[in-house]
């Protein structure tokens, strides 16, 4: 992932959010969860940038959508809360984090926060379409 690719992801995500009528923050990280780009739309809630970053970090490190963890979290919430604490709060498991892949390789991830969990995930999935062509 480089800055230009991250810009493409953020711009596509903002277009989708605008079309949906929601205000979100979008974070793009590399394959190790290190931040490349973070954008907060005007009017997005104040906590949304950090939440988006946490979702992106989790998707990159675990190489899967953060929504995939919902069943596991319900079965053992203390374990997953412990992972978030262990990471210094850098990992969050709510829907809206999606890995960015090139073939089988995870090259980064996007995290979205500020709308409903379902909308966050929908925006994230749309945002990465440009890079997965």
SEDREN-323417 format. One line per field, with one value per residue: residue number from 1; residue in one letter; z, y, x of N, C-alpha, C, O in turn. Coordinates in steps of 0.1 Angstrom, whole numbers. Example, Ala and Ser with C-alpha at 12.3 -4.5 7.8 and 13.67 -1.06 7.14 Angstrom:
% SEDREN-323417
n	(1, 2)
res	(A, S)
nzz	(78, 71)
nyy	(-57, -22)
nxx	(132, 128)
cazz	(78, 71)
cayy	(-45, -11)
caxx	(123, 137)
czz	(78, 79)
cyy	(-33, 0)
cxx	(132, 129)
ozz	(85, 80)
oyy	(-33, 11)
oxx	(142, 134)
***
This chain:
% SEDREN-323417
n	(1, 2, 3, 4, 5, 6, 7, 8, 9, 10, 11, 12, 13, 14, 15, 16, 17, 18, 19, 20, 21, 22, 23, 24, 25, 26, 27, 28, 29, 30, 31, 32, 33, 34, 35, 36, 37, 38, 39, 40, 41, 42, 43, 44, 45, 46, 47, 48, 49, 50, 51, 52, 53, 54, 55, 56, 57, 58, 59, 60, 61, 62, 63, 64, 65, 66, 67, 68, 69, 70, 71, 72, 73, 74, 75, 76, 77, 78, 79, 80, 81, 82, 83, 84, 85, 86, 87, 88, 89, 90, 91, 92, 93, 94, 95, 96, 97, 98, 99, 100, 101, 102, 103, 104, 105, 106, 107, 108, 109, 110, 111, 112, 113, 114, 115, 116, 117, 118, 119, 120, 121, 122, 123, 124, 125, 126, 127, 128, 129, 130, 131, 132, 133)
res	(X, X, X, X, X, X, X, X, X, X, X, X, X, X, X, X, X, X, X, X, X, X, X, X, X, X, X, X, X, X, X, X, X, X, X, X, X, X, X, X, X, X, X, X, X, X, X, X, X, X, X, X, X, X, X, X, X, X, X, X, X, X, X, X, X, X, X, X, X, X, X, X, X, X, X, X, X, X, X, X, X, X, X, X, X, X, X, X, X, X, X, X, X, X, X, X, X, X, X, X, X, X, X, X, X, X, X, X, X, X, X, X, X, X, X, X, X, X, X, X, X, X, X, X, X, X, X, X, X, X, X, X, X)
nzz	(0, -9, -6, -27, -35, -11, -10, -31, -21, 1, -12, -28, -7, 6, -15, -16, 10, 9, -11, 4, 23, 48, 74, 78, 91, 76, 75, 63, 63, 63, 56, 81, 99, 102, 101, 71, 58, 70, 71, 80, 75, 72, 99, 109, 137, 166, 178, 157, 139, 154, 159, 133, 125, 144, 135, 109, 115, 128, 108, 90, 104, 112, 88, 77, 75, 99, 108, 107, 131, 149, 159, 173, 192, 207, 219, 235, 250, 268, 261, 236, 242, 258, 239, 225, 246, 252, 229, 233, 227, 201, 183, 172, 170, 157, 130, 98, 92, 66, 49, 24, -5, -27, -50, -32, -12, 16, 15, 29, 47, 52, 73, 85, 102, 118, 108, 108, 118, 97, 76, 77, 70, 44, 31, 34, 18, -7, -10, -14, -39, -62, -60, -62, -87)
nyy	(-12, 21, 58, 70, 49, 46, 71, 68, 48, 61, 83, 70, 58, 80, 91, 70, 72, 98, 94, 77, 94, 97, 106, 99, 86, 75, 52, 41, 15, -1, -35, -42, -28, -2, 32, 49, 67, 89, 101, 124, 131, 162, 168, 142, 120, 128, 107, 89, 88, 75, 51, 41, 37, 17, -4, -8, -15, -40, -55, -57, -70, -94, -102, -104, -96, -74, -78, -105, -115, -114, -136, -151, -132, -129, -154, -154, -129, -116, -125, -113, -86, -85, -88, -64, -46, -55, -47, -20, -7, -4, -23, -29, -46, -42, -42, -30, -29, -39, -61, -53, -68, -82, -105, -133, -121, -99, -66, -43, -25, -12, 9, 19, 43, 57, 57, 33, 0, -18, -1, 11, -11, -16, 7, 5, -19, -10, 10, -3, -15, -3, -9, -36, -45)
nxx	(8, 5, 7, -7, -25, -39, -52, -69, -86, -97, -110, -129, -144, -154, -170, -190, -201, -211, -231, -248, -256, -243, -219, -186, -155, -125, -99, -68, -45, -12, -1, 8, -7, -1, -6, -15, -32, -57, -89, -115, -147, -165, -186, -186, -187, -167, -152, -149, -125, -104, -117, -121, -95, -87, -104, -94, -67, -71, -83, -62, -41, -53, -61, -87, -122, -135, -161, -163, -157, -178, -194, -175, -168, -191, -192, -170, -164, -146, -120, -116, -119, -96, -76, -79, -72, -46, -33, -31, -54, -54, -66, -98, -130, -154, -178, -168, -142, -120, -99, -74, -66, -42, -43, -37, -24, -24, -23, -29, -54, -87, -106, -138, -158, -186, -211, -239, -229, -233, -235, -210, -194, -203, -195, -167, -162, -170, -151, -126, -128, -117, -89, -88, -92)
cazz	(0, -8, -3, -38, -33, 1, -14, -40, -12, 9, -21, -31, 5, 8, -25, -12, 22, 5, -18, 14, 32, 61, 76, 84, 90, 69, 78, 55, 69, 55, 60, 95, 107, 104, 94, 59, 56, 78, 68, 87, 68, 80, 106, 114, 151, 170, 180, 145, 133, 161, 157, 120, 125, 151, 126, 98, 121, 131, 95, 84, 112, 112, 74, 75, 78, 114, 110, 108, 145, 157, 166, 183, 203, 215, 226, 245, 250, 277, 254, 225, 249, 262, 227, 223, 257, 249, 217, 236, 221, 186, 176, 175, 163, 151, 115, 91, 88, 55, 43, 10, -10, -41, -51, -18, -2, 23, 14, 38, 51, 54, 84, 84, 114, 119, 104, 115, 115, 84, 66, 77, 62, 30, 26, 33, 7, -19, -11, -19, -52, -72, -59, -63, -101)
cayy	(0, 34, 69, 72, 39, 50, 82, 62, 41, 72, 91, 61, 56, 93, 91, 61, 77, 109, 89, 71, 105, 96, 112, 89, 87, 64, 50, 31, 11, -11, -49, -43, -20, 11, 42, 55, 79, 90, 113, 126, 139, 172, 164, 129, 121, 130, 95, 80, 86, 65, 38, 36, 32, 4, -14, -11, -23, -53, -62, -59, -79, -107, -105, -107, -85, -73, -84, -120, -118, -112, -148, -154, -122, -132, -166, -152, -114, -113, -128, -103, -74, -86, -85, -49, -40, -59, -39, -6, -2, -3, -32, -29, -57, -39, -42, -18, -31, -49, -62, -50, -79, -83, -119, -139, -113, -88, -54, -33, -26, 1, 9, 30, 45, 69, 53, 20, -10, -24, 10, 12, -22, -14, 18, -1, -28, -2, 18, -11, -21, 2, -15, -51, -48)
caxx	(0, 13, -1, -17, -35, -47, -60, -80, -95, -105, -119, -140, -152, -162, -181, -200, -207, -220, -243, -256, -260, -237, -206, -177, -140, -119, -85, -61, -33, -5, -3, 11, -16, 5, -15, -10, -40, -69, -97, -127, -157, -171, -198, -185, -185, -154, -144, -148, -112, -97, -124, -118, -81, -87, -110, -84, -56, -75, -85, -49, -33, -59, -63, -101, -131, -137, -174, -162, -154, -190, -198, -165, -168, -203, -189, -159, -161, -134, -108, -115, -116, -82, -68, -79, -64, -32, -28, -31, -66, -52, -74, -112, -135, -167, -179, -163, -128, -119, -85, -72, -58, -37, -43, -39, -16, -30, -14, -34, -68, -95, -116, -147, -166, -194, -225, -242, -219, -236, -231, -195, -188, -207, -186, -154, -162, -170, -138, -115, -131, -108, -76, -89, -95)
czz	(0, -7, -14, -37, -22, -2, -23, -31, -5, 0, -25, -19, 7, -2, -21, 0, 18, -2, -8, 24, 46, 62, 84, 84, 84, 71, 68, 61, 60, 61, 75, 104, 109, 95, 82, 57, 65, 75, 76, 79, 77, 86, 111, 129, 155, 173, 168, 139, 140, 160, 143, 119, 132, 142, 115, 103, 123, 118, 89, 91, 112, 97, 71, 79, 93, 117, 112, 122, 154, 165, 177, 195, 213, 224, 237, 245, 257, 269, 244, 231, 254, 251, 225, 234, 255, 238, 221, 230, 206, 178, 181, 165, 158, 136, 109, 88, 78, 50, 29, 5, -24, -43, -37, -7, 3, 22, 23, 42, 52, 65, 83, 97, 113, 115, 112, 111, 101, 73, 65, 68, 47, 23, 24, 21, -6, -21, -17, -33, -63, -72, -62, -78, -107)
cyy	(12, 45, 71, 61, 42, 61, 77, 56, 51, 79, 82, 59, 69, 94, 83, 67, 89, 104, 83, 82, 103, 102, 102, 93, 74, 63, 39, 28, 1, -25, -51, -35, -6, 21, 48, 68, 78, 103, 112, 135, 150, 167, 150, 130, 121, 118, 86, 79, 75, 51, 32, 30, 19, -7, -18, -19, -37, -61, -66, -70, -93, -112, -110, -96, -86, -79, -99, -124, -118, -124, -151, -144, -125, -144, -164, -137, -110, -115, -117, -89, -73, -83, -70, -42, -43, -51, -24, 0, 0, -12, -31, -39, -54, -40, -29, -19, -42, -49, -58, -61, -77, -98, -125, -131, -101, -76, -43, -35, -12, -1, 21, 31, 58, 67, 40, 10, -16, -14, 11, 1, -21, -3, 12, -10, -20, 5, 10, -17, -16, -5, -30, -55, -55)
cxx	(9, 2, -12, -28, -44, -56, -72, -91, -104, -114, -131, -150, -160, -173, -193, -208, -216, -232, -253, -261, -255, -224, -198, -163, -135, -104, -80, -48, -25, -8, 0, 2, -11, -3, -8, -18, -53, -76, -110, -136, -162, -184, -197, -182, -170, -145, -142, -134, -104, -104, -121, -104, -80, -93, -100, -72, -59, -77, -72, -41, -40, -63, -77, -110, -134, -151, -174, -160, -166, -194, -188, -165, -180, -200, -179, -155, -149, -121, -106, -112, -102, -73, -67, -71, -49, -25, -28, -43, -65, -61, -89, -119, -149, -167, -174, -149, -126, -104, -85, -62, -54, -34, -46, -32, -24, -20, -18, -48, -74, -104, -125, -155, -174, -209, -229, -231, -221, -232, -216, -189, -191, -198, -172, -152, -162, -156, -127, -117, -121, -94, -77, -93, -84)
ozz	(8, -6, -11, -40, -23, 2, -21, -34, -4, 4, -25, -21, 11, 1, -22, 0, 23, 0, -10, 31, 56, 52, 95, 78, 86, 69, 66, 64, 51, 70, 81, 117, 117, 83, 82, 54, 66, 75, 77, 78, 89, 79, 118, 134, 148, 170, 168, 134, 134, 159, 142, 113, 128, 143, 112, 97, 119, 117, 83, 85, 111, 95, 62, 86, 100, 128, 118, 125, 166, 177, 188, 206, 225, 235, 247, 241, 253, 270, 243, 225, 253, 253, 222, 230, 256, 239, 212, 228, 200, 166, 193, 154, 154, 130, 115, 82, 79, 47, 21, 10, -32, -38, -31, 4, -4, 28, 23, 41, 53, 67, 79, 103, 107, 119, 123, 101, 94, 63, 54, 60, 39, 12, 14, 13, -16, -32, -24, -39, -71, -83, -65, -81, -119)
oyy	(13, 43, 74, 65, 40, 61, 82, 57, 50, 81, 87, 59, 68, 98, 87, 66, 90, 110, 83, 79, 107, 105, 97, 103, 63, 73, 29, 37, -4, -26, -61, -35, 1, 18, 52, 79, 67, 114, 102, 147, 147, 161, 145, 140, 116, 117, 76, 68, 66, 41, 20, 20, 10, -18, -30, -28, -46, -73, -76, -80, -103, -123, -119, -87, -96, -84, -105, -136, -122, -123, -155, -149, -124, -145, -171, -134, -101, -106, -112, -81, -63, -77, -65, -33, -34, -48, -16, 13, 6, -9, -32, -40, -64, -38, -18, -9, -53, -38, -60, -62, -71, -103, -121, -134, -93, -78, -33, -46, -2, -12, 32, 20, 67, 75, 38, 13, -18, -17, 13, 4, -23, -5, 15, -10, -24, 7, 15, -22, -24, -8, -36, -66, -58)
oxx	(18, -10, -23, -40, -57, -68, -83, -102, -116, -126, -142, -162, -172, -184, -204, -220, -227, -243, -265, -271, -262, -217, -201, -159, -141, -97, -87, -40, -31, -16, -4, 5, -17, -5, 4, -13, -58, -71, -117, -132, -164, -192, -206, -176, -162, -133, -134, -132, -98, -97, -119, -102, -73, -88, -98, -68, -52, -73, -70, -36, -32, -67, -79, -105, -134, -153, -183, -161, -166, -196, -192, -164, -179, -205, -179, -144, -142, -112, -95, -105, -95, -63, -57, -63, -41, -13, -25, -43, -74, -64, -91, -115, -156, -156, -177, -143, -132, -98, -95, -51, -61, -24, -56, -33, -30, -9, -10, -53, -67, -110, -120, -159, -170, -217, -222, -223, -211, -226, -211, -180, -183, -193, -165, -142, -155, -152, -118, -107, -117, -89, -66, -96, -84)
***
